[in-house]
Amino acid sequence: MKILFIKKQYNKTADGGDIYNIKLINGLRVLGNEVTEYSVIQDKKGLIPFWKWKISKQDVVSINKIQNNFDKTIISHENLADLTEHVSCDLFIFHNLFSKMRSSFFILNFLYKIGARYHENKAINNSNQFLVLSSREFSLIEHNKGNYCPPGINETIFTDNDNS
């Protein structure tokens, strides 16, 4: 299967999200998939919400030009949720669900959650399926398009290569 994997540009020092994407992409390749990576450069939309990125028109045009060459499109990172309004998405991966974040500091809870539910619902509604990385977040979502896949690979799980 040919997969277009859209992700945020990797940091100079890889963070957890970068590591997850690298391992997932390698795992997909080991299963016999042809994975092409497309990196979106971080472009801050504003101060609040601090986790939301502006998606450039150039990226939207570039992705739309190449997307028909692939069987599936994966968008990986909650910062890229707005991209789902312009690009067909088979699987959206949330590394963090900001609407479900917990903190003992009220101001942090407020800053994380402001607009997060709307932002997340946009990606959920515009994607065929979505994925979260923790069972806690999965248990808090009431949506039949959701799945969860924590970091790491369980070697005892076998997959059908035809299962999209």
FENJOCOR-V703582 format. One record per helix or strand. SS is the DSSP state (H for helix, E for strand). FROM is the first residue (numbers start at 1). TO is the last residue. Records with the same first field share a line. If there is no record, write none. Layout:
SS=FROM-TO  FROM-TO
This chain:
E=2-8  34-40  44-44  53-53  72-76  89-94  127-132  146-148
H=16-30  57-69  78-85  98-100  106-113  116-125  135-140
